[in-house]
Structure formats: C-alpha cells, structure tokens
Amino acid sequence: MRQKMAKEYKLSAERLEELKQELTYLKTVKEKEVADLIKEARSFGDLSENSEYDEAKNEQGKLYSRIAEVENILANYVVIEENADDTDVVGMGSRITVKDVLTGDEETYQVVGSQEADPMNGRISEESPFGKALLGKAIGDIAVVEAPAGNIEYEVVAIQR
C-alpha cells in the first residue's frame, strides 16, 4: 500500500519566517491569553449556561486548529529559490506583465505559492488556473486561461524577478 504524500507548500523565505514567528506567538502569548479567558470564565460559576466559557473554549479550538495548520505547513514546505538570472520563462517568484489579447489591457502579477496568494494585490498562486497557464511561458507566448465566461488569452509581455 502506497502512503499518500503530504501536500507540499511552496513558500518564499520571507513567508517561511512569518509562519515560524506566527507559530511561536500562537504557542506562547496567544495560548496563555486563551487559557486565562477559560480560567476567568470558569470563575463565573455554572458552565452549562456560561456563554463566556463557551466562547473561550471556541477560541481555544480555533487556536489549536491554526497551530495544527501552521505546523503542517512547516513540516511540508519547500522554499522557492528565486533565481535572479532566469527571466526567460515564467516560474515561481516571477513578476510578469500580461496583455489581455482581446482587450489589450496590461496587468502585472507575481507567481507565488498557494500560502502567499493574494489575487487582489497581484499575487497569484502557481496552483490557480491562471498561474498554471502562465508557468513555463516565455515572452511573446500566449497563455490560455479557462474561465467561467470562456477561455481568455493573455500574451506574456515581460518577465522579471
């Protein structure tokens, strides 16, 4: 029986550091705050009708869930090496300018790991349909992105690191 491989999270060095710091914060400061909330809520008496206690336990559940999520990412990550010389093709960390073939509109994006994706701020995941369509493309290539409204064609105009 083959063991299922854990999902690999692609992270920039900066994002890796942020996650390590978040985990430390969650396990020290935040965990103590939540424990204090529970202790305080217990002091209010009857736990069956104690909304403060329920809320504190809920908060504890969310905290432990986030700790487990961050620990999973930190156990299965790969740091994206941003190769400064490689501007021939779109890869992880690339800043790319694309032109919508139909409208002529140009936009700039950065291809990042799924943990860092923020499409509203121009950071697209390499796992998204748009990211997948762009990976490996060179300047002048056309990337076809499947969208609910139909396929959209983008021409790669520029690639930077």
Backbone as a printed PyTorch tensor [residue, N CA C, xyz], in Angstrom:
tensor([[[  0.8390,  -1.1800,   0.0000],
         [  0.0000,   0.0000,   0.0000],
         [  0.8850,   1.2450,   0.0000]],

        [[  0.6370,   2.1330,  -0.9820],
         [  1.4340,   3.3580,  -1.0630],
         [  0.9210,   4.3920,  -0.0950]],

        [[  1.8520,   5.0350,   0.5660],
         [  1.4740,   6.0860,   1.5070],
         [  1.2170,   7.3710,   0.7230]],

        [[  0.1320,   8.0450,   1.0350],
         [ -0.2050,   9.2900,   0.3670],
         [  0.8020,  10.3480,   0.8010]],

        [[  1.3690,  11.0220,  -0.1810],
         [  2.3290,  12.0880,   0.1240],
         [  1.5910,  13.3050,   0.6720]],

        [[  2.1880,  13.9330,   1.6560],
         [  1.6070,  15.1610,   2.2090],
         [  1.7200,  16.2530,   1.1500]],

        [[  0.7850,  17.1620,   1.1470],
         [  0.8300,  18.2940,   0.2260],
         [  2.0820,  19.1020,   0.5370]],

        [[  2.7830,  19.4870,  -0.5110],
         [  3.9740,  20.3000,  -0.3400],
         [  3.5930,  21.7690,  -0.4780]],

        [[  4.0030,  22.5810,   0.4830],
         [  3.6910,  24.0050,   0.4400],
         [  4.8990,  24.7580,  -0.0610]],

        [[  4.7250,  25.5350,  -1.1290],
         [  5.8290,  26.3220,  -1.6680],
         [  5.7920,  27.6980,  -1.0060]],

        [[  6.8980,  28.0660,  -0.3690],
         [  6.9640,  29.3210,   0.3800],
         [  8.1980,  30.1200,  -0.0190]],

        [[  8.0630,  31.4360,   0.0260],
         [  9.2520,  32.2700,  -0.1170],
         [  9.9550,  32.2450,   1.2360]],

        [[ 11.2130,  32.6410,   1.2600],
         [ 11.9670,  32.6630,   2.5180],
         [ 11.2880,  33.5980,   3.5230]],

        [[ 10.7240,  34.7370,   3.0270],
         [ 10.0590,  35.6900,   3.9220],
         [  8.8170,  35.0600,   4.5590]],

        [[  8.0100,  34.3640,   3.7430],
         [  6.7770,  33.7510,   4.2520],
         [  7.1040,  32.6550,   5.2660]],

        [[  8.1740,  31.9050,   5.0270],
         [  8.5980,  30.8660,   5.9580],
         [  8.8970,  31.4880,   7.3270]],

        [[  9.6190,  32.6020,   7.3080],
         [  9.9700,  33.2910,   8.5560],
         [  8.7080,  33.7970,   9.2610]],

        [[  7.7550,  34.3710,   8.4790],
         [  6.4960,  34.8510,   9.0630],
         [  5.7480,  33.7180,   9.7610]],

        [[  5.6910,  32.5520,   9.1260],
         [  4.9670,  31.4160,   9.7050],
         [  5.6370,  30.9190,  10.9810]],

        [[  6.9660,  30.8900,  10.9880],
         [  7.6920,  30.4690,  12.1990],
         [  7.3930,  31.4260,  13.3500]],

        [[  7.3940,  32.7370,  13.0470],
         [  7.0970,  33.7320,  14.0810],
         [  5.6560,  33.6130,  14.5530]],

        [[  4.7210,  33.3710,  13.6120],
         [  3.3190,  33.2220,  13.9930],
         [  3.1410,  32.0260,  14.9220]],

        [[  3.8030,  30.9160,  14.6020],
         [  3.6890,  29.7160,  15.4260],
         [  4.1970,  29.9820,  16.8450]],

        [[  5.3280,  30.6450,  16.9510],
         [  5.8760,  30.9880,  18.2700],
         [  4.8890,  31.8530,  19.0460]],

        [[  4.3230,  32.8630,  18.3860],
         [  3.3420,  33.7450,  19.0220],
         [  2.1160,  32.9460,  19.4910]],

        [[  1.5880,  32.0810,  18.6080],
         [  0.3960,  31.2990,  18.9450],
         [  0.6410,  30.3880,  20.1410]],

        [[  1.8310,  29.7840,  20.1950],
         [  2.1260,  28.8090,  21.2530],
         [  2.5190,  29.4600,  22.5770]],

        [[  2.8460,  30.7480,  22.5280],
         [  3.2490,  31.4060,  23.7790],
         [  2.1810,  32.4050,  24.2120]],

        [[  2.2010,  33.5710,  23.6190],
         [  1.3080,  34.6660,  24.0070],
         [ -0.1680,  34.2880,  23.8670]],

        [[ -0.5580,  33.8510,  22.6810],
         [ -1.9770,  33.5980,  22.4060],
         [ -2.5220,  32.4440,  23.2450]],

        [[ -1.7400,  31.3850,  23.3950],
         [ -2.2050,  30.2320,  24.1680],
         [ -2.4380,  30.6220,  25.6360]],

        [[ -1.5530,  31.4630,  26.1600],
         [ -1.7180,  31.9250,  27.5460],
         [ -2.9690,  32.8100,  27.6750]],

        [[ -3.1890,  33.6950,  26.6880],
         [ -4.3850,  34.5540,  26.7110],
         [ -5.6590,  33.7130,  26.7490]],

        [[ -5.7180,  32.6890,  25.8940],
         [ -6.9080,  31.8370,  25.8160],
         [ -7.0860,  31.0430,  27.1060]],

        [[ -6.0000,  30.5430,  27.6610],
         [ -6.0750,  29.7980,  28.9280],
         [ -6.6020,  30.7170,  30.0370]],

        [[ -6.1610,  31.9650,  30.0500],
         [ -6.6430,  32.9380,  31.0390],
         [ -8.1390,  33.2190,  30.8630]],

        [[ -8.5860,  33.3150,  29.6140],
         [-10.0130,  33.5270,  29.3320],
         [-10.8540,  32.3770,  29.8910]],

        [[-10.3700,  31.1500,  29.6610],
         [-11.0990,  29.9690,  30.1440],
         [-11.1430,  29.9740,  31.6690]],

        [[ -9.9920,  30.2760,  32.2890],
         [ -9.9230,  30.3060,  33.7480],
         [-10.8930,  31.3540,  34.3170]],

        [[-10.8920,  32.5270,  33.6850],
         [-11.7740,  33.6090,  34.1320],
         [-13.2400,  33.2050,  33.9550]],

        [[-13.5680,  32.6220,  32.8050],
         [-14.9500,  32.2130,  32.5300],
         [-15.4120,  31.1360,  33.5090]],

        [[-14.5080,  30.2280,  33.8980],
         [-14.8500,  29.1710,  34.8740],
         [-15.2590,  29.7770,  36.2130]],

        [[-14.6370,  30.8980,  36.5220],
         [-14.9070,  31.5320,  37.8170],
         [-16.3180,  32.1190,  37.8820]],

        [[-16.9930,  32.2270,  36.7350],
         [-18.3560,  32.7630,  36.7100],
         [-19.3980,  31.7310,  37.1400]],

        [[-18.9550,  30.5230,  37.4780],
         [-19.9050,  29.5320,  38.0020],
         [-20.3810,  28.5350,  36.9650]],

        [[-21.6740,  28.2070,  37.0220],
         [-22.3120,  27.1510,  36.2240],
         [-21.8800,  27.1790,  34.7520]],

        [[-21.1730,  26.1140,  34.3180],
         [-20.6520,  26.0690,  32.9550],
         [-21.7350,  25.7930,  31.9110]],

        [[-22.8690,  25.2300,  32.3260],
         [-23.9000,  24.8770,  31.3490],
         [-24.5790,  26.1080,  30.7500]],

        [[-24.5950,  27.2180,  31.4710],
         [-25.2230,  28.4380,  30.9460],
         [-24.2210,  29.5790,  30.8970]],

        [[-22.9700,  29.2320,  30.6850],
         [-21.9040,  30.2190,  30.7510],
         [-21.4060,  30.5240,  29.3280]],

        [[-21.9390,  31.5880,  28.7180],
         [-21.5630,  31.9130,  27.3360],
         [-20.0950,  32.3340,  27.2380]],

        [[-19.5570,  32.9520,  28.2780],
         [-18.1430,  33.3420,  28.2570],
         [-17.2500,  32.1030,  28.1610]],

        [[-17.6390,  31.0530,  28.9020],
         [-16.8760,  29.8050,  28.8840],
         [-16.9530,  29.1610,  27.4960]],

        [[-18.1630,  29.1040,  26.9400],
         [-18.3420,  28.5260,  25.5980],
         [-17.4960,  29.2790,  24.5700]],

        [[-17.5260,  30.6040,  24.6660],
         [-16.7770,  31.4500,  23.7390],
         [-15.2660,  31.2030,  23.8930]],

        [[-14.8000,  31.1050,  25.1250],
         [-13.3710,  30.8770,  25.3860],
         [-12.9430,  29.5060,  24.8580]],

        [[-13.7980,  28.4890,  25.0490],
         [-13.4750,  27.1450,  24.5420],
         [-13.4640,  27.1470,  23.0060]],

        [[-14.3770,  27.9090,  22.4260],
         [-14.4390,  28.0650,  20.9730],
         [-13.1440,  28.6880,  20.4540]],

        [[-12.7070,  29.7330,  21.1370],
         [-11.4710,  30.4350,  20.7940],
         [-10.2810,  29.4750,  20.8920]],

        [[-10.2910,  28.6310,  21.9260],
         [ -9.2280,  27.6450,  22.1100],
         [ -9.2100,  26.6530,  20.9420]],

        [[-10.3890,  26.2390,  20.5090],
         [-10.4870,  25.3180,  19.3740],
         [ -9.8990,  25.9250,  18.1130]],

        [[-10.2280,  27.2150,  17.8720],
         [ -9.6950,  27.9130,  16.6940],
         [ -8.1720,  28.0290,  16.7810]],

        [[ -7.6850,  28.3300,  17.9830],
         [ -6.2450,  28.4790,  18.2020],
         [ -5.5190,  27.1690,  17.8840]],

        [[ -6.0200,  26.0580,  18.4610],
         [ -5.3660,  24.7650,  18.2300],
         [ -5.4530,  24.3480,  16.7660]],

        [[ -6.5340,  24.7140,  16.1190],
         [ -6.7010,  24.4090,  14.6990],
         [ -5.6480,  25.1550,  13.8740]],

        [[ -5.4440,  26.4450,  14.1740],
         [ -4.4510,  27.2470,  13.4480],
         [ -3.0340,  26.7530,  13.7490]],

        [[ -2.7600,  26.3870,  14.9960],
         [ -1.4370,  25.8520,  15.3410],
         [ -1.1710,  24.5940,  14.5180]],

        [[ -2.1680,  23.6990,  14.4440],
         [ -2.0040,  22.4560,  13.6730],
         [ -1.7770,  22.7630,  12.1920]],

        [[ -2.5000,  23.7580,  11.6690],
         [ -2.3610,  24.1300,  10.2590],
         [ -0.9480,  24.6500,   9.9740]],

        [[ -0.4680,  25.5540,  10.8270],
         [  0.8720,  26.1240,  10.6330],
         [  1.9420,  25.0410,  10.8010]],

        [[  1.7760,  24.1570,  11.7980],
         [  2.7480,  23.0750,  11.9900],
         [  2.7870,  22.1520,  10.7720]],

        [[  1.6200,  21.8860,  10.1700],
         [  1.5650,  21.0500,   8.9730],
         [  2.3190,  21.7110,   7.8150]],

        [[  2.1090,  23.0140,   7.6320],
         [  2.8180,  23.7400,   6.5690],
         [  4.3260,  23.6820,   6.8200]],

        [[  4.7270,  23.9220,   8.0790],
         [  6.1580,  23.9430,   8.4000],
         [  6.7960,  22.5510,   8.3290]],

        [[  5.9760,  21.5110,   8.3710],
         [  6.5060,  20.1510,   8.2550],
         [  6.6070,  19.7100,   6.7910]],

        [[  5.9560,  20.4530,   5.8860],
         [  5.8910,  20.0260,   4.4800],
         [  6.1440,  21.1680,   3.5060]],

        [[  7.1540,  22.0060,   3.7860],
         [  7.3740,  23.1520,   2.9000],
         [  8.6120,  22.9700,   2.0300]],

        [[  8.6290,  23.7340,   0.9560],
         [  9.7870,  23.8300,   0.0840],
         [ 10.0000,  25.3290,  -0.1210]],

        [[ 11.2170,  25.8000,   0.0900],
         [ 11.4880,  27.2220,  -0.1200],
         [ 11.6860,  27.4540,  -1.6150]],

        [[ 11.0000,  28.4620,  -2.1210],
         [ 11.1150,  28.8240,  -3.5340],
         [ 12.4300,  29.5590,  -3.7150]],

        [[ 13.2580,  29.0130,  -4.5480],
         [ 14.5070,  29.7050,  -4.8620],
         [ 14.2090,  30.7060,  -5.9690]],

        [[ 14.3930,  31.9560,  -5.6730],
         [ 14.1460,  32.9670,  -6.6890],
         [ 15.4550,  33.2190,  -7.4290]],

        [[ 15.5590,  32.6200,  -8.6060],
         [ 16.7600,  32.7220,  -9.4160],
         [ 16.7560,  34.0500, -10.1650]],

        [[ 17.6380,  34.9350,  -9.7840],
         [ 17.6410,  36.2920, -10.3290],
         [ 17.9390,  36.3270, -11.8250]],

        [[ 18.6630,  35.3220, -12.3530],
         [ 19.0510,  35.3440, -13.7660],
         [ 17.9410,  34.8470, -14.6830]],

        [[ 17.0550,  34.0100, -14.1580],
         [ 16.1020,  33.3090, -15.0130],
         [ 14.8840,  34.1630, -15.3190]],

        [[ 14.9780,  34.9380, -16.4030],
         [ 13.8310,  35.7420, -16.8130],
         [ 13.3550,  35.3010, -18.1950]],

        [[ 13.7900,  34.1070, -18.6210],
         [ 13.3860,  33.5930, -19.9340],
         [ 11.9690,  33.0230, -19.9020]],

        [[ 11.6490,  32.3300, -18.8030],
         [ 10.3160,  31.7260, -18.7040],
         [  9.6910,  32.0540, -17.3510]],

        [[  8.3620,  31.9950, -17.3120],
         [  7.6260,  32.2610, -16.0830],
         [  7.8210,  31.0990, -15.1150]],

        [[  8.2140,  31.4160, -13.8830],
         [  8.3920,  30.4080, -12.8440],
         [  7.9380,  30.9750, -11.5120]],

        [[  8.1370,  30.2030, -10.4480],
         [  7.7760,  30.6810,  -9.1110],
         [  8.5660,  31.9450,  -8.8080]],

        [[  7.8910,  32.9430,  -8.2780],
         [  8.5490,  34.1890,  -7.9180],
         [  8.6380,  35.1980,  -9.0570]],

        [[  8.3160,  34.7620, -10.2930],
         [  8.3800,  35.6780, -11.4360],
         [  7.3660,  36.7960, -11.2920]],

        [[  7.7980,  38.0050, -11.6690],
         [  6.8540,  39.1160, -11.8540],
         [  6.6180,  39.1850, -13.3480]],

        [[  5.3590,  39.0560, -13.7290],
         [  5.0670,  39.0110, -15.1580],
         [  4.0560,  40.0710, -15.5320]],

        [[  4.2450,  40.6270, -16.7060],
         [  3.2670,  41.5560, -17.2560],
         [  2.5940,  40.8090, -18.3940]],

        [[  1.2560,  40.7710, -18.3330],
         [  0.4910,  40.0910, -19.3820],
         [ -0.4650,  41.0790, -20.0210]],

        [[ -0.7850,  40.7960, -21.3000],
         [ -1.7270,  41.6330, -22.0240],
         [ -2.9000,  40.7600, -22.4120]],

        [[ -4.1180,  41.2020, -22.0750],
         [ -5.3290,  40.5070, -22.4940],
         [ -5.4100,  40.6640, -24.0140]],

        [[ -5.3600,  39.5540, -24.7570],
         [ -5.3170,  39.5960, -26.2180],
         [ -6.5610,  40.2870, -26.7850]],

        [[ -7.7060,  40.0770, -26.1500],
         [ -8.9640,  40.6410, -26.6380],
         [ -9.0680,  42.1490, -26.3990]],

        [[ -8.7650,  42.5840, -25.1540],
         [ -8.9820,  43.9970, -24.7950],
         [ -7.7190,  44.8500, -24.8990]],

        [[ -6.5420,  44.2040, -24.8720],
         [ -5.2930,  44.9520, -24.9060],
         [ -4.8720,  45.4670, -23.5390]],

        [[ -5.6830,  45.1780, -22.4810],
         [ -5.3400,  45.6210, -21.1300],
         [ -4.1040,  44.8880, -20.6370]],

        [[ -3.1890,  45.6240, -19.9930],
         [ -1.9890,  45.0110, -19.4200],
         [ -2.0700,  45.0250, -17.9070]],

        [[ -1.6330,  43.9290, -17.2970],
         [ -1.5740,  43.8440, -15.8390],
         [ -0.3040,  43.1220, -15.4400]],

        [[  0.1650,  43.4140, -14.2330],
         [  1.3700,  42.7710, -13.7220],
         [  1.0110,  41.9160, -12.5190]],

        [[  1.5690,  40.7120, -12.4710],
         [  1.3230,  39.7690, -11.3850],
         [  2.6410,  39.1650, -10.9370]],

        [[  2.6000,  38.5790,  -9.7400],
         [  3.7340,  37.7740,  -9.2800],
         [  3.2110,  36.3780,  -9.0060]],

        [[  3.9420,  35.3620,  -9.4900],
         [  3.5490,  33.9770,  -9.2710],
         [  4.1530,  33.5330,  -7.9430]],

        [[  3.2730,  33.1100,  -7.0040],
         [  3.7200,  32.7400,  -5.6590],
         [  3.1230,  31.3960,  -5.2630]],

        [[  3.5540,  30.8580,  -4.1200],
         [  2.9830,  29.6250,  -3.5940],
         [  1.5700,  29.8760,  -3.0970]],

        [[  0.7870,  28.8330,  -2.9700],
         [ -0.6240,  28.9830,  -2.5870],
         [ -0.7950,  29.6560,  -1.2260]],

        [[  0.1900,  29.5100,  -0.3210],
         [  0.0900,  30.1280,   1.0000],
         [  0.2400,  31.6450,   0.9560]],

        [[  0.7880,  32.1550,  -0.1400],
         [  1.0460,  33.5910,  -0.2380],
         [  0.1330,  34.2790,  -1.2280]],

        [[ -0.7410,  33.5200,  -1.8730],
         [ -1.5990,  34.0790,  -2.9130],
         [ -2.4780,  35.1920,  -2.3550]],

        [[ -2.5750,  36.2620,  -3.1120],
         [ -3.4160,  37.3990,  -2.7630],
         [ -3.7830,  38.0850,  -4.0890]],

        [[ -4.7440,  37.4920,  -4.8240],
         [ -5.0580,  37.9860,  -6.1710],
         [ -5.4120,  39.4740,  -6.2190]],

        [[ -6.0390,  39.9830,  -5.1680],
         [ -6.4140,  41.4050,  -5.1590],
         [ -5.1770,  42.3040,  -5.1570]],

        [[ -4.0450,  41.7650,  -4.7250],
         [ -2.8020,  42.5380,  -4.7160],
         [ -1.7810,  41.9990,  -5.7150]],

        [[ -2.2760,  41.3160,  -6.7490],
         [ -1.4100,  40.8920,  -7.8480],
         [ -0.5300,  39.6940,  -7.5450]],

        [[ -0.8390,  38.9290,  -6.4860],
         [ -0.0340,  37.7470,  -6.1540],
         [ -0.8860,  36.5120,  -6.4410]],

        [[ -0.5620,  35.8090,  -7.5420],
         [ -1.3670,  34.6550,  -7.9420],
         [ -0.6560,  33.3420,  -7.6250]],

        [[ -1.4490,  32.3630,  -7.2140],
         [ -0.9180,  31.0540,  -6.8580],
         [ -0.5160,  30.2840,  -8.1050]],

        [[  0.5760,  29.5410,  -7.9840],
         [  1.0010,  28.7020,  -9.1070],
         [  0.0210,  27.5560,  -9.3210]],

        [[ -0.8740,  27.3200,  -8.3460],
         [ -1.8530,  26.2370,  -8.4600],
         [ -3.1700,  26.7190,  -9.0590]],

        [[ -3.3500,  28.0350,  -9.1910],
         [ -4.5910,  28.5680,  -9.7540],
         [ -4.6030,  28.3130, -11.2610]],

        [[ -5.7800,  28.3130, -11.8900],
         [ -5.8260,  28.1260, -13.3500],
         [ -4.9580,  29.1510, -14.0840]],

        [[ -4.9770,  30.4030, -13.6140],
         [ -4.1790,  31.4620, -14.2340],
         [ -2.6890,  31.1690, -14.0620]],

        [[ -2.2940,  30.8250, -12.8260],
         [ -0.8930,  30.5110, -12.5470],
         [ -0.3950,  29.3260, -13.3640]],

        [[ -1.1930,  28.2520, -13.4100],
         [ -0.8180,  27.0620, -14.1810],
         [ -0.6470,  27.3860, -15.6620]],

        [[ -1.5370,  28.2310, -16.1970],
         [ -1.4770,  28.5870, -17.6190],
         [ -0.2120,  29.3800, -17.9350]],

        [[  0.2780,  30.1520, -16.9660],
         [  1.4350,  31.0220, -17.2100],
         [  2.7830,  30.3320, -17.0020]],

        [[  2.8460,  29.3440, -16.0980],
         [  4.1340,  28.6970, -15.7940],
         [  4.7720,  28.1270, -17.0570]],

        [[  6.0670,  28.4050, -17.2070],
         [  6.8120,  27.8660, -18.3390],
         [  6.6890,  28.6800, -19.6150]],

        [[  5.8530,  29.7010, -19.6190],
         [  5.6820,  30.5370, -20.8210],
         [  6.8340,  31.5360, -20.9240]],

        [[  7.1420,  31.9060, -22.1650],
         [  8.1950,  32.8900, -22.4330],
         [  7.5450,  34.1590, -22.9740]],

        [[  8.3260,  35.2290, -23.0680],
         [  7.8090,  36.4890, -23.6170],
         [  7.3190,  36.2350, -25.0390]],

        [[  6.1100,  36.7290, -25.3250],
         [  5.5130,  36.5350, -26.6460],
         [  4.5750,  35.3410, -26.7040]],

        [[  4.6880,  34.4140, -25.7180],
         [  3.7900,  33.2470, -25.6830],
         [  2.3880,  33.6760, -25.2770]],

        [[  1.4140,  32.8850, -25.7160],
         [  0.0200,  33.1150, -25.3310],
         [ -0.3750,  32.0590, -24.3020]],

        [[ -0.9090,  32.5120, -23.1720],
         [ -1.4190,  31.6000, -22.1430],
         [ -2.9420,  31.6260, -22.2330]],

        [[ -3.5500,  30.4390, -22.3130],
         [ -4.9980,  30.3560, -22.3810],
         [ -5.5100,  29.9630, -20.9970]],

        [[ -6.3480,  30.8250, -20.4160],
         [ -6.8870,  30.5880, -19.0790],
         [ -8.3670,  30.2410, -19.2050]],

        [[ -8.7270,  29.0740, -18.6670],
         [-10.1360,  28.6870, -18.6900],
         [-10.8620,  29.4530, -17.6010]],

        [[-11.8670,  30.2060, -18.0030],
         [-12.6660,  30.9960, -17.0590],
         [-14.1340,  30.6150, -17.2290]],

        [[-14.9390,  30.8580, -16.1990],
         [-16.3690,  30.5220, -16.3080],
         [-17.0370,  31.1450, -17.5390]],

        [[-16.5890,  32.3420, -17.9300],
         [-17.1950,  33.0280, -19.0730],
         [-16.5780,  32.5940, -20.4030]],

        [[-15.6640,  31.6260, -20.3550],
         [-14.9810,  31.1860, -21.5770],
         [-13.4870,  31.4100, -21.4650]],

        [[-12.7490,  30.8710, -22.4130],
         [-11.2930,  30.9840, -22.3730],
         [-10.8360,  32.4200, -22.6170]],

        [[ -9.8360,  32.8330, -21.8430],
         [ -9.2570,  34.1670, -22.0020],
         [ -7.7910,  33.9620, -22.3900]],

        [[ -7.3470,  34.6990, -23.3940],
         [ -5.9610,  34.5720, -23.8510],
         [ -5.1490,  35.7770, -23.3740]],

        [[ -3.9790,  35.4670, -22.7910],
         [ -3.0700,  36.5030, -22.3370],
         [ -1.7310,  36.3050, -23.0330]],

        [[ -1.1550,  37.4030, -23.4940],
         [  0.1780,  37.3480, -24.0680],
         [  1.1630,  37.7780, -22.9880]],

        [[  2.2500,  37.0210, -22.8340],
         [  3.2760,  37.3780, -21.8600],
         [  4.1150,  38.5010, -22.4840]],

        [[  4.1040,  39.6750, -21.8230],
         [  4.7720,  40.8570, -22.3510],
         [  6.1620,  41.0300, -21.7360]],

        [[  6.2750,  40.7400, -20.4270],
         [  7.5590,  40.9200, -19.7370],
         [  7.6610,  39.9640, -18.5730]],

        [[  8.8940,  39.5630, -18.2500],
         [  9.1670,  38.6880, -17.1020],
         [ 10.3250,  39.2890, -16.3250]],

        [[ 10.1030,  39.5150, -15.0260],
         [ 11.1850,  39.9850, -14.1510],
         [ 11.2420,  39.1210, -12.9120]],

        [[ 12.3120,  39.2640, -12.1710],
         [ 12.4400,  38.5730, -10.8830],
         [ 12.3590,  39.5870,  -9.7770]]])
